[in-house]
């Protein structure tokens, strides 16, 4: 079926907002997406009708517990988890990763090794570097291949030893857009006896995740990247997390997942999280899937990918026409399935921020900088204080928006070059 773009766009009130009569084009999606009305309604409804702490017997506290339980069940369906008890919900991906890294640190001893990649967001690098510093662990950096733009299995194999205790990987890059072969990389790490921690923040808005099929031990993502509220989600394999002793209050629950969820939960945001997952399910149902919520979510991604990939190719092709512009990622149309629709570039002699400021002034929303892809810019030799121009597509974007953005980029680059003389 054709992607129901207009129907989808009507679900997102922000897409109709204007500033002094000027439309908005949201291409800042890798940093955070807009939300459907249903997500905002769920948050408001929770605050207005089920606003209570957990653990009591009166009406609102019972209802609040159901909100919490529903959110864990929804994310279990979204990630393909075996149980809602494997879902840990917290403030954001980085906070959850710091918390889990410290918990896992109880199992490590001086001289043990951790592998981190030069492709990851800093949220999946710094927690492990600082843990290694605290515990006298050895950190090995895994580079990505600058031809394939992916982490290669041979490169990982070369770093694995019998001392490797954990491999931190990312599913998709928030700068290059490249998708890693996480299942194959995980299999190699598991053969070496290592735990595998996967950052799926950038992949989650664009593809179906199946944690059981991947074979990893942990996977993290962020709801605000896939049309939900500002919170993070960590999945942990039941047999792994059940054996862990987290840092927590003495009198708090020892059950799963409660012992990993510190303090009072963000109950109203959990209501919005369930609504975000149900948004995908509704999209899948509209596309003809009548099975389980998980199957509807899978169908939603199928039709979304069919819409997003041509937009990404349209963007890449249009940018490639600009002399001196270098796209930092996969550009081969035959490999579009190996990237998410996040496209970053640099232009010879022009600071990325100057391009972005001009486009922002035209109400085209996008970013410049390293975007916390600290290791990527350093491996590529890009000045970290400058970074790249990053354009990120979501499935509510249109071909017309891409064309208008391309026209602006062409015009702005020509203007800046003329100003340079």
C-alpha positions in Angstrom: 0.0 0.0 0.0 1.0 3.6 -0.4 2.2 5.2 2.8 -0.7 7.3 4.2 1.4 10.4 4.6 -1.4 13.0 4.9 -3.2 10.8 7.5 0.0 10.5 9.5 0.8 14.2 9.3 -2.7 15.0 10.7 -1.9 13.1 13.8 1.0 15.5 14.7 -0.2 19.0 15.7 3.3 20.4 15.5 3.5 19.9 11.8 0.8 22.5 11.3 2.5 25.2 13.4 3.8 28.4 11.8 6.1 31.2 12.9 5.0 34.6 11.6 3.1 32.8 8.9 6.1 30.7 7.8 5.8 26.9 7.8 8.1 24.6 9.7 10.1 21.8 8.2 11.3 19.4 10.9 14.5 17.7 9.9 16.0 17.7 13.4 14.5 14.2 14.0 17.7 12.4 15.1 17.8 14.7 18.1 14.1 14.2 18.8 10.8 13.7 16.9 7.5 15.5 17.2 4.7 13.6 19.0 1.2 12.5 17.9 -1.8 14.1 19.6 -2.5 10.7 21.2 0.8 10.9 23.1 0.1 14.4 24.5 -3.4 13.3 25.4 -2.2 10.3 27.3 0.3 12.3 29.3 -2.4 14.9 30.2 -5.0 12.2 31.0 -2.6 10.5 33.4 -1.8 13.8 35.2 -5.4 14.7 35.5 -7.0 11.4 36.4 -4.4 8.9 37.7 -2.0 11.3 39.5 -0.7 9.3 42.5 2.4 7.5 43.7 2.5 3.7 43.6 1.9 1.1 46.2 -1.5 2.0 47.8 -5.0 0.6 47.6 -7.1 3.6 46.6 -8.4 4.3 43.1 -5.7 6.6 41.6 -2.7 4.6 42.9 -4.1 1.4 41.5 -4.7 3.1 38.1 -1.2 4.6 38.2 0.2 1.1 38.6 -1.7 0.0 35.6 -0.1 2.8 33.6 3.3 1.6 34.6 2.6 -2.0 33.8 1.1 -1.1 30.5 4.2 0.8 29.5 6.5 -2.1 30.2 4.2 -4.4 28.3 4.1 -2.0 25.4 7.9 -1.8 25.2 8.2 -5.6 25.4 6.1 -5.7 22.3 8.0 -2.9 20.6 11.4 -4.6 21.2 10.3 -8.3 20.9 11.2 -9.0 24.6 10.3 -12.3 26.2 8.7 -10.6 29.2 7.8 -7.1 30.4 10.1 -7.9 33.4 13.0 -7.4 31.0 12.0 -3.8 30.4 13.7 -1.1 32.5 12.4 2.5 32.1 14.3 5.5 33.2 15.2 9.1 32.5 17.2 8.7 29.3 19.6 6.3 27.5 22.7 7.9 29.0 21.5 7.8 32.6 20.4 4.2 32.2 23.8 3.3 30.6 25.7 4.9 33.5 23.5 3.1 36.0 23.9 -0.3 34.2 27.7 0.2 33.7 28.2 0.7 37.5 26.0 -2.3 38.2 28.0 -4.4 35.8 31.2 -3.1 37.2 30.6 -5.2 40.3 31.5 -8.2 38.1 34.7 -6.9 36.6 38.2 -6.9 38.0 41.4 -5.0 37.1 42.8 -6.1 33.7 39.4 -7.1 32.3 38.7 -5.7 28.9 35.9 -3.6 27.4 35.5 -2.9 23.7 33.8 0.3 22.6 33.4 1.5 19.0 34.4 4.7 17.3 31.0 4.8 15.7 28.9 5.2 18.9 27.2 8.1 20.4 29.1 9.3 23.5 26.4 7.9 25.7 27.6 4.4 24.9 31.3 5.3 25.2 31.9 7.6 28.2 30.2 5.4 30.8 32.5 2.5 29.9 35.6 4.7 29.7 34.9 6.1 33.2 34.1 2.7 34.6 37.4 1.4 33.2 39.2 4.3 34.8 37.6 3.6 38.2 38.3 -0.2 38.1 41.6 -0.3 36.2 40.0 -2.0 33.2 41.5 -2.1 29.7 39.5 -0.3 26.9 40.0 -1.3 23.3 38.6 1.0 20.6 36.9 -0.7 17.6 37.0 1.6 14.5 34.5 1.6 11.7 35.4 1.0 8.1 35.5 4.2 6.1 34.6 2.4 2.9 31.6 0.4 4.1 30.8 2.9 6.9 30.1 0.0 9.2 31.8 -1.9 12.0 33.2 -4.9 10.3 33.3 -8.4 11.9 36.9 -8.9 11.1 37.8 -5.7 13.0 35.9 -6.9 16.1 37.5 -10.4 15.9 40.9 -8.9 16.0 40.2 -7.2 19.3 38.4 -10.0 21.2 40.4 -11.9 23.8 39.7 -14.2 26.6 39.7 -11.1 28.8 36.9 -9.3 27.0 34.0 -8.9 29.3 31.8 -6.5 27.4 31.4 -5.2 23.9 29.4 -1.9 23.5 27.9 -1.5 20.0 25.5 0.8 18.3 22.8 -0.3 15.9 22.8 2.8 13.8 24.9 5.9 13.8 23.4 9.3 14.7 25.9 11.0 12.3 26.6 8.7 9.4 23.2 6.9 9.5 25.0 3.5 8.9 23.3 0.4 10.3 25.6 -2.2 11.8 25.2 -5.9 11.4 24.5 -6.2 15.1 23.4 -9.9 15.1 26.7 -11.0 13.5 28.8 -8.8 15.7 27.0 -10.0 18.8 27.5 -13.6 17.8 31.3 -13.0 17.6 31.3 -11.3 21.0 29.3 -14.1 22.6 31.6 -16.7 21.3 34.4 -14.9 23.2 32.3 -15.0 26.3 31.5 -11.3 26.4 28.3 -9.4 27.3 26.9 -7.2 24.5 25.4 -3.8 25.2 23.6 -2.3 22.1 22.6 1.4 21.7 19.6 1.3 19.4 18.5 4.9 19.9 18.9 5.9 16.3 17.7 2.7 14.8 14.5 2.4 16.9 12.5 5.1 14.9 13.3 3.4 11.6 13.3 -0.3 11.9 11.9 -3.2 13.8 14.0 -4.4 16.7 14.0 -8.1 17.8 16.2 -8.4 20.9 15.8 -12.2 21.0 16.9 -12.6 17.5 19.9 -10.2 17.9 21.2 -12.3 20.8 22.6 -9.3 22.7 22.3 -9.0 26.5 21.2 -5.3 26.7 19.7 -2.9 24.3 18.8 0.8 25.0 16.6 3.3 23.1 14.9 6.6 23.7 11.2 7.2 23.4 11.5 10.8 22.2 13.3 9.6 19.1 10.3 7.5 18.1 7.4 10.0 18.6 7.2 9.5 22.4 8.0 11.5 25.5 11.5 12.2 26.9 12.5 9.0 28.6 14.8 6.0 28.0 14.2 2.3 27.9 16.7 -0.5 28.6 16.0 -4.1 27.8 18.1 -6.7 29.6 18.1 -10.4 29.0 16.2 -12.0 32.0 18.9 -14.5 33.0 21.5 -11.7 32.9 19.7 -9.0 34.8 18.3 -11.4 37.3 21.8 -12.1 38.5 22.8 -8.5 38.8 22.8 -6.5 42.1 22.1 -2.8 41.2 22.8 0.2 43.3 19.5 1.1 45.0 17.8 2.0 48.2 17.9 -0.8 50.9 14.1 -0.8 51.4 13.1 -0.6 47.7 11.8 -3.6 45.8 14.1 -6.5 44.8 11.7 -7.5 42.0 12.2 -7.1 38.3 12.3 -4.6 36.8 11.7 -2.4 39.9 15.1 -2.9 41.5 16.7 -1.2 38.5 14.2 1.7 38.3 15.4 4.2 40.9 12.9 6.4 42.7 9.4 7.4 41.7 8.8 6.6 38.1 7.7 9.2 35.5 4.2 7.8 35.4 2.7 10.4 33.1 5.5 9.9 30.6 5.0 6.1 30.8 1.4 6.8 29.7 2.8 8.7 26.7 5.2 5.9 26.0 2.4 3.4 25.7 0.6 5.8 23.4 3.7 6.1 21.2 3.9 2.3 20.8 0.2 2.2 20.1 0.7 4.8 17.4 2.9 2.4 15.5 0.4 -0.4 16.1 -2.4 1.8 14.7 -0.3 2.6 11.7 0.3 -1.1 11.1 -3.5 -1.8 11.5 -4.2 0.9 8.9 -1.8 -0.8 6.6 -3.8 -4.0 6.8 -2.3 -6.0 9.7 -4.9 -7.4 12.0 -2.8 -9.6 14.3 -1.0 -8.9 17.5 0.3 -5.5 18.6 3.8 -6.8 17.8 2.8 -7.8 14.2 1.1 -4.4 13.7 4.3 -2.7 14.8 6.3 -4.8 12.3 3.9 -3.8 9.6 4.2 -0.1 10.5 7.9 -0.3 10.1 7.5 -2.1 6.7 5.4 0.8 5.3 7.5 3.5 7.0 10.8 2.2 5.5 9.2 2.1 2.1 8.4 5.8 2.5 11.6 6.9 4.2 14.2 5.2 2.0 13.1 7.0 -1.2 13.2 10.3 0.7 16.8 9.6 1.9 17.9 8.8 -1.7 16.2 12.0 -2.9 18.1 13.9 -0.3 21.5 12.2 -1.0 21.1 12.7 -4.8 20.3 16.3 -4.4 23.2 17.0 -2.1 25.6 15.1 -4.3 25.1 17.7 -7.0 26.9 20.4 -4.9 30.5 20.7 -5.8 32.8 20.4 -2.7 30.1 18.8 -0.6 31.0 15.4 1.0 28.3 13.2 2.5 29.7 11.3 5.5 28.0 8.0 5.1 26.6 5.5 2.6 25.5 7.0 -0.7 25.1 3.9 -2.9 21.4 3.6 -3.8 21.8 -0.2 -3.7 22.8 0.0 0.0 20.0 2.3 1.2 18.7 -0.6 3.4 22.0 -0.4 5.3 21.4 3.1 6.6 18.7 5.1 8.4 17.6 8.4 6.7 20.0 10.5 8.7 22.4 12.3 6.3 25.4 14.3 7.4 27.7 16.4 5.2 30.5 18.9 5.1 31.3 21.5 2.4 34.8 22.5 1.6 35.7 25.9 3.1 32.4 26.5 4.8 31.8 26.0 8.5 28.7 23.8 9.0 27.1 26.2 11.6 26.9 29.0 9.0 24.8 26.8 6.7 22.6 25.6 9.5 22.0 29.1 10.8 20.8 30.2 7.4 18.4 27.2 7.0 17.2 27.7 10.6 16.4 31.3 9.7 14.2 29.9 6.9 12.4 27.7 9.5 14.1 24.5 8.3 15.1 22.7 11.5 18.3 20.8 11.5 21.6 20.6 13.4 25.3 21.2 13.0 28.2 20.0 15.3 29.5 16.7 16.4 26.1 15.7 17.8 27.9 13.6 20.5 29.4 11.4 17.8 32.7 12.3 19.3 34.6 9.3 18.1 33.3 9.5 14.5 34.4 13.1 13.9 37.9 12.3 15.3 38.3 9.2 13.2 37.3 11.1 10.1 39.5 14.1 11.0 36.6 16.5 11.1 37.2 19.4 13.6 35.1 18.6 16.6 34.2 22.2 17.2 32.7 22.4 13.7 31.3 18.9 13.1 28.8 18.4 10.2 25.5 19.5 8.9 23.0 16.8 9.9 19.6 16.3 8.2 17.4 13.6 9.7 14.2 12.4 8.1 11.2 10.9 10.0 8.3 9.1 8.3 6.1 12.2 8.7 8.4 14.2 6.3 7.4 14.7 2.7 9.1 14.8 -0.7 8.1 18.4 -1.0 9.9 19.2 2.3 13.1 17.5 1.0 12.9 19.4 -2.3 12.5 22.7 -0.5 15.4 21.9 1.8 17.6 20.9 -1.1 16.8 24.2 -2.9 17.8 26.1 0.3 21.0 24.2 0.8 22.0 24.8 -2.8 21.2 28.5 -2.5 22.8 29.0 0.9 26.1 27.3 -0.2 26.3 29.4 -3.3 25.6 32.6 -1.3 28.3 31.7 1.3 30.8 31.0 -1.4 30.1 34.3 -3.0 30.6 36.1 0.3 34.0 34.4 0.6 34.9 35.9 -2.7 
